[in-house]
Amino acid sequence: MISYLEFEKPVAALEARIAELRDTAASGELDIAAEIRRLEAKSAELLTSTYRALTPWQKTQVARHPARPHFKDFVAAAFTDFMPLGGDRLYGEDQAIVGGFATLGERKVMLIGHEKGNDTQSRIRHNFGMGKPEGYRKAVRLMEMAGRFGLPVVTLVDTSGAFPGIEAEERGQAEAIARSTEACLALGVPMVATIVGEGGSGGAVALASAERVLMLEHAVYSVISPEGCASILWRTSEKAPEAAEAMKVTAQDLLALGVIDRIVPEPVGGAHRDPVATAESLGKAITEELDSLVGKDPQTLRALRADRFLRIGA
């Protein structure tokens, strides 16, 4: 069952009415097929027009939708032969950041990303996608391994930010994020990063400092959450919609600013309405980007990364 967002209430009302008419039609008492088709067309048109005009704050809500596909969903639909590798060989295993060998089409890759979980139990287990120092150190280990084996690195970024708890700070959170960012920039193999949901602050950048950065159509990417920004500027999180507008968090704004390189389209109504189609589109886009990078020497790849980030804001 679809969970509707606040701005989708008109669509929800129409689809509820369609469901009622289908129940009536199933009883055989009335022939209302024509009316059902009319309402279905109206619902589809309303959904399309709604998603065509989303505000930055509404896109933020879509990026956080509880049914939005996460790392494991993309792995299941777009990749094969995934072999997870755990632990940072220093402290322990962080399940907010998952990684391992995988196959994309015919190409072997090192796949790393944030996993938020899809129910209460799994969200707690994966810490809502908020990585701890051991998660970022694991990512560094896997990137270095990819470099030794000559495997391209693919990352799927979906986090509100790195875990801000005291224990994370005690274990060197800032240093771990910096090392992960450094590992991305130093890679001698191709790297493609995609923001698939939320891209929050350094916790996202640590897995997204690639020569190609993609975003799903309704994903968001920012230095701080809109609520956090609003709390700082206006002393109230109620100004989050205004903050989202000012921060340019959407894929469309970030493409215009040169922060990302490509937008991957989502099905009408968002990725949560058709996760498999979204994963297939994402897999195709990543493959095309890797095709353009494979064969370049390590020095060229590092120069591409340096150039793309130094151009931002110039």
TIMI-767297 format. One line per field, with one value per residue (C-alpha): z, y, x. Coordinates in Angstrom, 2 decimals. Example, Ala and Ser with C-alpha at 12.3 -4.5 7.8 and 13.67 -1.06 7.14 Angstrom:
# TIMI-767297
up (7.80  7.14)
north (-4.50  -1.06)
east (12.30  13.67)
***
This chain:
# TIMI-767297
up (0.00  -0.98  1.79  0.60  1.42  2.53  -0.90  -2.50  -0.67  -3.80  -5.59  -2.54  -2.53  -6.21  -5.84  -2.81  -4.89  -7.70  -5.20  -3.98  -7.54  -8.28  -5.25  -6.50  -10.01  -8.63  -7.08  -10.55  -9.54  -11.83  -14.99  -14.08  -16.06  -18.03  -14.87  -13.41  -16.56  -16.45  -12.83  -13.47  -16.29  -14.06  -11.24  -13.55  -14.95  -11.46  -10.27  -13.29  -12.86  -9.12  -9.53  -12.38  -10.04  -6.79  -4.52  -2.99  0.34  -1.34  -3.08  0.32  1.54  -1.50  -0.89  2.66  1.70  3.93  0.91  -1.19  -2.42  -0.54  -1.10  -0.79  -3.20  -5.85  -5.32  -5.83  -8.99  -10.77  -9.62  -9.39  -7.46  -4.55  -1.96  1.16  3.01  6.63  9.25  9.27  10.85  13.56  15.68  14.28  11.72  10.87  9.11  8.08  5.32  3.26  0.60  -1.35  -4.74  -7.25  -10.96  -13.03  -16.40  -17.39  -15.32  -11.88  -9.50  -5.88  -4.63  -1.49  -0.08  2.82  3.93  5.94  6.42  5.57  8.90  12.55  13.29  10.19  10.56  14.07  12.90  10.09  12.32  9.82  7.32  9.56  9.27  12.18  11.95  11.42  8.47  6.72  7.53  6.01  2.90  2.74  3.04  0.21  -2.05  -1.53  -2.31  -5.51  -6.50  -6.00  -8.09  -10.75  -10.11  -10.69  -7.57  -7.52  -4.52  -3.65  -1.23  1.01  4.43  6.42  7.66  9.57  13.06  15.52  18.75  21.43  20.80  17.11  18.06  20.53  17.75  15.34  13.20  11.54  10.75  9.31  7.02  5.89  5.18  3.17  1.11  0.56  -0.52  -3.13  -4.57  -4.60  -6.38  -9.47  -10.86  -12.20  -9.61  -10.12  -7.20  -7.14  -4.63  -4.47  -1.57  0.90  0.50  3.83  4.64  5.01  5.59  1.94  0.48  1.99  -0.52  -3.32  -4.19  -7.60  -11.14  -12.02  -9.55  -10.46  -8.68  -8.89  -10.04  -6.64  -4.43  -2.41  -1.63  0.88  3.52  6.24  6.43  5.71  9.31  10.62  8.44  9.51  13.17  12.77  10.67  12.05  15.35  14.25  12.08  10.79  8.24  6.63  3.33  2.97  3.85  1.25  -1.39  -0.49  -0.18  -3.76  -2.61  -5.70  -8.50  -11.02  -9.08  -8.45  -12.11  -13.07  -10.46  -11.68  -8.38  -10.10  -13.64  -14.50  -13.35  -13.49  -14.15  -11.70  -12.51  -12.27  -8.59  -7.36  -7.07  -4.37  -6.91  -9.08  -7.40  -10.06  -12.94  -10.95  -10.31  -13.99  -15.03  -12.44  -13.54  -17.16  -16.26  -14.13  -16.89  -19.43  -17.15  -16.42  -20.15  -20.66  -17.88  -18.33  -19.99  -18.53  -16.57  -12.80  -13.26  -15.65  -13.32  -10.35  -12.49  -13.55  -9.91  -8.93  -11.86  -11.27  -7.62  -8.17  -10.82  -8.34  -7.37  -9.62)
north (0.00  3.43  5.89  9.34  12.53  15.65  17.30  14.09  14.22  15.12  12.10  9.92  10.98  10.12  6.74  5.92  6.69  4.46  1.62  2.00  1.87  -1.23  -2.95  -1.99  -3.22  -6.51  -7.21  -7.14  -4.81  -1.91  -1.42  1.51  0.60  3.85  5.94  4.03  4.66  8.36  8.69  6.69  9.06  12.05  10.58  9.92  13.45  14.96  12.89  13.96  17.66  17.49  15.94  18.26  21.25  19.99  22.57  21.87  21.04  18.62  16.95  16.59  14.78  12.48  11.74  10.69  8.67  5.55  3.29  4.83  2.17  1.94  0.24  -3.35  -2.67  -1.32  -4.25  -6.72  -5.05  -3.63  -5.71  -9.41  -11.56  -9.13  -10.35  -8.12  -7.48  -6.36  -4.68  -1.99  -4.23  -1.61  -1.52  -3.32  -3.56  -0.64  -1.70  1.84  1.59  -1.61  -2.67  -5.51  -7.03  -6.92  -7.26  -4.56  -6.00  -7.78  -5.57  -6.41  -3.44  -2.53  -1.37  0.77  2.67  3.71  1.47  3.05  -0.01  -0.36  -1.12  -0.25  -3.22  -2.84  0.95  0.56  -2.13  0.12  3.23  4.98  5.15  7.35  6.01  5.72  5.99  2.23  2.47  5.10  3.22  0.14  2.19  3.25  -0.39  -1.42  1.44  0.56  -3.06  -1.98  -0.06  -3.13  -5.32  -2.68  -2.61  0.50  1.88  2.59  4.31  4.82  7.72  7.97  9.49  12.44  12.75  10.88  9.70  12.61  10.56  10.95  7.46  8.31  11.44  9.44  7.04  9.81  10.57  13.68  11.97  8.92  11.09  13.02  9.78  8.44  11.62  11.43  7.79  8.73  11.47  9.26  6.30  5.10  3.40  4.90  6.01  6.89  8.14  8.51  10.38  8.08  9.68  12.16  13.40  15.00  16.90  15.26  11.89  11.99  13.70  10.96  8.51  10.97  12.58  10.92  12.06  11.46  12.38  11.46  12.14  10.56  13.07  13.64  13.17  16.04  16.95  19.61  20.64  20.52  19.48  22.18  21.85  22.31  25.36  26.88  26.28  28.19  31.08  31.55  29.65  27.43  24.33  25.54  27.61  24.42  24.97  28.42  26.98  24.21  26.83  28.98  26.07  24.77  21.16  19.66  17.72  20.34  23.22  21.27  20.29  23.98  24.84  22.11  20.21  17.06  15.77  13.97  13.49  9.99  10.13  8.52  7.03  9.46  9.78  9.01  6.01  4.44  3.83  1.62  0.70  -1.87  0.60  3.15  0.63  -0.33  3.32  3.85  0.77  1.93  5.43  4.13  1.72  4.54  6.68  3.82  3.09  6.65  6.31  2.80  2.85  6.17  6.02  6.75  10.19  11.26  9.99  11.88  15.02  14.68  14.55  17.50  19.58  18.89  19.92  22.95  24.24  24.36  27.94  29.33)
east (0.00  1.33  2.10  1.02  2.87  1.02  1.10  -0.22  -3.58  -5.61  -4.09  -4.78  -8.44  -8.83  -7.15  -9.30  -12.39  -11.08  -10.57  -14.15  -15.49  -13.42  -14.95  -18.41  -17.64  -16.32  -19.73  -21.26  -24.07  -23.08  -21.08  -18.85  -15.72  -15.88  -16.02  -13.07  -11.02  -11.89  -10.80  -7.61  -6.69  -7.44  -5.35  -2.40  -2.61  -2.78  0.19  2.24  1.42  2.11  5.55  6.43  6.08  7.60  9.20  12.64  10.97  8.56  11.51  13.15  10.04  10.12  13.82  12.88  9.80  9.63  9.15  11.94  14.38  17.66  21.00  19.78  16.90  19.27  21.62  18.78  17.44  20.51  23.49  24.34  26.83  27.02  29.51  29.44  32.68  32.53  34.65  37.30  39.99  40.39  37.24  34.22  31.45  29.17  25.98  25.05  27.66  27.58  30.05  31.55  32.21  29.35  28.65  26.97  26.06  29.27  31.55  32.96  32.86  33.38  29.98  29.69  26.73  24.54  21.68  18.85  16.64  12.96  11.27  11.86  14.11  16.30  16.49  17.85  20.29  21.56  21.48  19.17  22.03  24.19  27.71  30.12  33.94  34.31  31.90  33.99  37.19  35.60  34.84  38.51  39.60  37.28  38.35  42.00  41.17  39.40  42.52  44.72  42.40  41.74  37.99  35.83  34.17  30.43  28.86  25.18  24.81  21.74  22.31  21.06  24.64  27.32  26.35  26.88  26.99  29.64  31.05  31.55  33.47  35.55  36.54  37.56  34.50  35.94  39.24  37.49  35.32  38.39  40.28  37.36  37.16  40.92  40.64  38.03  40.21  43.31  41.73  43.55  40.44  37.18  34.62  30.96  28.85  25.07  22.94  19.90  18.01  19.49  23.02  23.77  26.96  30.39  28.77  27.72  30.81  33.00  31.49  30.77  34.11  34.14  34.91  31.24  28.48  24.89  21.60  18.19  15.60  14.00  17.08  18.56  22.17  23.21  25.72  23.04  19.38  16.78  15.56  19.10  19.67  16.35  17.16  20.43  19.13  15.61  15.80  12.91  12.66  9.31  11.21  12.60  10.70  12.30  15.71  15.37  14.57  17.58  20.02  19.54  19.26  17.59  19.23  18.07  19.70  22.89  23.25  22.98  25.62  27.99  27.95  26.64  27.08  23.84  20.24  18.78  14.99  12.57  9.15  6.23  5.39  8.89  11.22  9.04  6.25  8.47  11.79  12.71  12.36  14.36  17.13  17.25  17.57  20.27  22.21  22.11  23.31  26.20  27.22  27.33  29.47  31.87  32.14  33.39  35.98  37.37  40.78  41.89  45.14  45.23  46.80  44.04  41.30  42.74  43.03  39.38  38.30  40.43  39.19  35.49  35.65  37.91  35.46  32.56  31.88  34.61)
***
